[in-house]
Amino acid sequence: MEKRDSMDAFGAVSLIGFAALIAFNQVVIAVVNEGLQPVFFAGLRSAGAILLIWLWMRFRRIPVMITRETIMPGLAIGAVFALEFVFLFMALDLTTVSRTSVIFYTMPVWLAIAAHFFVPGDRITPVKALGLALALAGTAWAILQRPDSGEVSLAGDLFALGGAICWAAIAFIAKATTLRNVTPHTQLLWQVGVSAPILLLAAPLFGDLVRDLQPIHLWGLAFQIVVVVSAGFLFWLWLLSIYPASGVASFSFLSPVFGVLFGWALLGEEVGPVIFGALALVALGLVLINRPARAQVPQKVA
């Protein structure tokens, strides 16, 4: 498929579907956490994804582009990937899907801040600054206004925030280091390949590896490996290679919306005014952050 200069119907439908998938993914993680310890679960997911991604690259004859210049950033992106999913999986073990979705999907906020200081030409405009302020206000509101409920904890909210910052760090490493010269498949292989041993070795530090394991938890693990990581992430990277990055990023605000809806509809989570207010601020902020800058019209010389 040829590269497109603008978003078409196929791209829009695909990105809406992907936003729904990764939001539903959080429901799956919350359910599987009942049967498997979160860090052990994350390690198994990465280990399974290594095999599937490698087989797909072999089938498509996509080279694994490992050079001396990419080893250090590859190890770094894999380590941060491991930390991201420690935070995310622990967040979904300690707080609700709705709250995690609102906080975790503030990733573009932290990426925009990092890019402003470290990526030439990627500055924070007044519109982006307003978006950052709104999204940060929504995040702070969600964290500070917590209901008196045993299923919601400050630690869980902070884990979600840490996961968002790590996710932004992954995107920054992929964009600002020599990893930008390798295929998206190789980037993803670095992430799962490095994170798997880190997570599996660290898992015993977080308690018993197996909880009340049931068949549904194994199905959830398989769904994570096959559909979310191996197929979903690669499909998103493929869309990113075809459509403008700003257009792809603009759909990110849908993920917290879907996350809140799925948490309410599938898990029976209580969604009150605080979550709706925080969600509105974060979603509006992400729209402004991802809004493409207007092209400057050259002035005619008299």
N, C-alpha and C positions, 0 to 999 in steps of 0.2 A: 504494500500500500504506500502510495506516494505521500510525501510530507504536505501538510495543509497549512495555509496561511491564517485560517480562521476555523472556529469550531463549527462542525456540521452536525446533522441530526444523529448520525451514528456515534460520533464522539460524545455528544451530550448524553445520550441514553446510556452509553457505556460508563461514563463517569458517574452518573446518578446511581447506576447499578453497583459500581465499585464502592461508592460512599455508603450505600445500604449494606454491602457485604462486610466492610470493616466495622460498621456499627454493630451488626448482628454478631460479628466475631467476638465482641466484648461480652455478649450474653453467653456465648459458647464457653469462653474462658471462665466466667463466673460459675457456670454449671460444672465444668470439668474440675475446677478447684475443689469441689466437694469430694472428689475421688482421688485426686492426685495433688501432692504438695506443689504449690505454684512454681517454685524455681525448678524442681524436678520436671514438671510438666513442660516448662519453657525449654529445658535442655533436650527433652525427648523430641519436641517439635523441631528444633534446629537440626538435631541429628537425622531425623527422618527426611527433612527437606534437603540435606546435603545430597543424598542419593538421588532423589527425584530431579533436582536441578542439574546435577552432573549428567544423568541419563538423557535429559532433554537437550543439553548442550551437545552431547555425543550424537544424538539423533539428528539434530539440525546442523551438525558439523561446525559449531560455534567454538572457536578456540578459547582456552583458559589463558588469559593474558596476564601472566605473573612475571614481572620483571624486578630487577633490583630496586628500581625507583618506586615501585608500588608496594613493596613489602611492609615498610613501616606504616604508611597510611592504611594499608589493608589490615594489619594487626590492630591499629587504632580503631578503625570503623567496626571491626568485629567485637572488640572489647566494649565499645560504647553500645553496640547493638545488644550485647548480653545485659549490660546494666539497664538499658531501656526496658527490657522485658522482665527483669527482676522487679523494677518499679511498677510497671503496668500490671503484672500478674498479682503482685502483692496488693496493689490498690484495689483490684477487683475482688480480693479476698477480704478486705477490711472496710470497704465502702460500697456504695451502690453503683450500678452501671450508669445511671443517669448523671450522678455527680462526676464520675470518672470521665464520661464523655465530654462534659462541659469543660473540664480542666485539661484533659489530655490533648484535646484537639486545638489548644492554643499554640501548638507547635509553630505555625507561621509567624506568630508574634516574636518568639525568641529567635527564629531564623532571620527575620527582618532586622532585628537589633544587631545580631552578629554580622550580617552582610553590610550594614551601614558602616561599621568600623573596619571591616577586614576585606571587603570585596569592592574593588574600584568600580565606580559607576553605578553601584546599587545603593543609592542614598535614600534616606527616609524623607519623603515629601510631606508637605502639610497634610494632605489627605491621608497618607499612611500614618502620620503621627496621631491624627484623630482616631483612626482605626485601632492603633496600639492602645491609646488611652481607654477606649470603650472596652476592648477585649480584656485589658488588665483590670478594669473596674469590675467587669463581670466575673472574672476569676477570683478576685479578692472577695466579692460579695458571696460567691458560692462557698469559699473556704471559711469565711468568718461567721456566716449565718448557718449554723448546722442545727438540725433538729435534735431533740433529746431522744435519740434512738440508738439501740445497740448495734444496728447494722451500719451506722455511719461513724467514722472516727477521723480525728484530725490527721493521724498517721496515714490513713488511706488517701485523704485528699492531697497530702504532701507527696506521697508516692506517685500519684497521678501527675502532679506538677513536675516532679523529677523526671518522669517518663517523657513528658512533653519537651523538656529541655534537652534530654538525650536524643530524642528524635530529631530535633533541630540540629544538634551537633553532628548527627549522621549525615543529614542533607548537606551541611556545611563542609564536612570532610570530603564527601563525594564531589562537591562543586569546586572546592578551593585547593585540592591537592592533585597529585598525579593520577589519582583514580578517575579523574574526569576523562582520561584518555583511553580507558578500557570499556568494554561492553557492559551494559547494565547487568547482564547475566553474571559476569565475573564479579561485579560489585556485590551482588546478592550472595554469590558463593563465598566471598570473603566474610560476609556478615554471619551467615549460618555456620560456616566452617570453623571460624574462630570462637563463636559464641557457644557452640555445643559443648566442647570440653570444659570451658569456664563454668557454664551453668551446671553441668552434671557433677563437676568436682565440688562446687559450692553448695549444691542442694542439701547434703547432710547437715549443714550448719543451720538450716531453717526448719528442722524437725523431721518427723517421720515422712518417708518418701511416699507412702501409700496411705490413703485415708479410708473412706468407705467406698472402695472401687466397685463400680457397676458397669454393665455393658454400655450404657449411654455415655459414660466417661471415655471409654475407648473409642466409640464412634466420634465423639467430640475431638479427641486427639487426632484421629485420622482426618477429620474435616479440616483441622488446623493445618496439618502437614500438606495435604493434597490441594485443597481448594484455596485456602487463605495465603499461605507462604509461597508454595511452588507455583500455583496457577495465578492467583490473584495479584501478588506483587509483580510477577513477570508481565502480566497483562497491563498493569498500570505503567510499568516502565516502558512497555511497547507503545502505549498511548502517548506517553511523554515524548517519545522519539518522533512521533508523527505530528502532534498538535503543538501550538505555542505553549510554552511553559506557563505563561500568565493565565491562559484559558483553562489549562488543566488545574492549576492551583485554585482558581476561582470557585471550583466545585467543593473545596474542602469544608466550606461552612455547612454543607449538608450533613456531614458525618455526626456532629454533636446533636443535630436535630433528630436524625434517625436513632441515635443512641438513646436519647431521652424517651422517644416513642417506644422503642423495643423494650427498654427497662420497665416501662409502665405496662405495656401490653402483654409481654411474655413472662415477666418475673413478678408482676404485681407490685412494683415499687411505687411508693407514694411520691407524686410529683406536685409540689406546692408552688406558691407564688415566687419563692426565692429562686428555685431552679428555673422556672420560666423566665424570670427577669434576668438572671445571669446568662441564660441561654440566648436571649434576645440581644444582650450587649455583646457577647462573644461572637455570635453569628454576624451581626452588623459590623463589628470590628474587622472580622476576617474578610468580609466583602470589600471593605475599604482598603485593607492591606493588599489584597490580591487584584485590586482594580488597576488595569494597565494605564500607564501614563499617556496623556494625550501627546500625539506627535506635534512638534512645534512647526508652524507654518512659516516658511521663509519669507521674509519681507522683500518686497520688490525694491530694487534700487532705482531711484528716479534718474 
